[in-house]
Amino acid sequence: MDKDIAISVRGLGKRYVRNAGRKHNSLRDMLGDKLATLATLGLKRKQKEYFWALTDASFEIRKGENVGIIGLNGAGKSTLLKVLSRIVTPTAGEAHINGRLGALLEVGTGFHQELTGRENTFLYGAILGMSRTEVEAKFDAIVDFAEIREFIDTPVKRYSSGMYVRLAFAVAAHLDPDILLLDEVLAVGDAAFQRKCMTFARSLEKKGSTILFVSHNMYSIKTMCQRVIYLKKGKVVFDGPTAEGLKLYEDDSRMKDAHWFWSDDDERPIRFTSGTIESSAGVDSGVIAHGDRLTIRLRYSTTRRIMAPDVRVSIDRQDDTHCLTFSSKQDGTDIPWIEGEGELVIQTPPLKLTSDFYVANVAVREKGVGKLLAAQIIAHFHVSDPDLGSLSYGVFNEPGAWRHTPVMPANDADAPPPMLAIAATR
């Protein structure tokens, strides 16, 4: 293995048994399954069904690279990182790791619920391969980074998911890993902590560390990674420059389920089959101007009548900042029911979004606040305005009416009269 290669993967595959049996959470569950097995003795056993979560994956990652792993739900991203971190054994192929590995794959992995944050810091550090002396030397830096000093002696079972992530990330990062694996863990942190983690990740990169980063947040991928590996149904379909990979991902994700939505397809009564976002000029180009009105067209197909649906179209900035939601119920549109196939059209007011990338989603609840029946990505689009960047102007920008009344010095009588009002128009 080349000494400049941090990770080498050849023909990697992982096969699982489909419906391998449910997890037993109690003695009653276990006895129930045993009795069911005894009751079916003598009957022909059902043949096991397998599926490949990862298939014939091959790539190399050089030392010091930041690489994003992208793909839709079920693409095999988490499986890949679990194999690389040796949590699961591959069914086929091989992976070689050259260096000290730190992994943060699930919230609270390696934490004991009854132990305090202090005790779990030492426990998790040991799991990651740090000595007690090393953890002691870095303890204050870890706690300061996690921003939970006042709760460090509280049992972690009382922590929020955000506190879990902050502490776990702080421990993993201060391992000073040669290779750091991150699997969507920053999604539960607040925006300020996410930025802090990004900055820290860049500092690791400057030290020569290699970072493999799984996320649905394309903004994070774009800002952290120069290269992406795009997985689709367990296979590597693209490995190359980030911009090109994200374009493929965005094209493929149109009308796919939102990453935060899960549903059994057999019980799913509605699916949106197509969606377009048109500018006021009637063009679906993926680029709109600041202040433009949009026309959003959605085609749907149902398997049963859905009563009093509340159809919601939301727009999120690419860093997952929620910007706005249009709701058929809240907007006063009475839809008694929908059934079969049809089209919904939403015309927006002028959208004063600042220049950035956005994603539009559609979701449906029955009877207003009932079960969430669908949540799909409509499309990604860019708001274009050379003067209104989101870093300087936030999410929205509306002109204000300004008034300026300076106080004139007593000895400055010769000064010209001030302009008392400035009206802004845009």
DAFEN-V650773 format. One record per residue. PSI is psi as a letter, one per 40 degrees, with the letter a starting at -180 (* if undefined). Layout:
psi->(PSI,PSI)
This chain:
psi->(h,h,e,e,h,d,h,h,h,h,f,h,i,h,h,i,h,h,f,e,i,i,h,h,e,i,d,d,d,d,d,d,d,d,d,d,d,d,d,e,i,e,i,h,h,h,i,i,h,i,i,h,d,h,h,f,h,h,i,i,h,i,h,e,i,h,h,h,h,i,i,i,h,e,e,e,d,d,d,d,d,d,d,d,e,f,d,i,h,i,d,i,a,i,h,h,h,g,i,h,h,h,h,g,d,i,h,e,h,e,i,h,d,e,i,i,d,d,d,d,d,d,d,d,d,d,d,e,e,i,i,d,d,d,d,d,d,e,d,d,d,d,d,d,d,e,f,f,d,e,e,d,e,h,h,e,e,e,i,i,d,d,d,d,d,d,d,d,d,d,d,d,d,e,e,f,i,d,h,h,h,h,g,e,d,e,d,e,i,i,d,d,d,d,d,d,d,d,d,d,d,d,d,d,d,d,e,e,i,h,h,h,h,h,i,e,h,d,d,d,d,d,d,d,h,e,i,i,h,h,h,h,f,e,i,h,e,h,h,a,i,d,d,d,d,d,d,d,d,d,d,d,e,h,e,i,i,i,e,e,h,h,i,h,d,d,e,h,e,i,h,h,d,i,i,i,h,i,i,e,e,f,h,g,e,e,h,i,i,h,e,i,h,i,h,h,h,h,h,i,h,i,e,i,h,h,h,f,i,h,h,h,h,i,h,i,i,e,e,e,h,h,d,i,h,h,h,d,d,d,e,e,h,h,g,d,i,i,i,b,i,a,h,h,h,h,h,i,i,h,h,f,i,i,h,a,i,i,h,h,i,h,i,h,i,h,f,c,e,a,i,h,d,i,h,i,h,d,i,i,i,h,h,h,h,d,e,g,i,d,d,d,e,a,d,i,h,h,i,i,h,i,h,h,g,i,h,h,i,d,e,f,d,e,i,i,i,i,h,d,i,h,h,h,h,*)
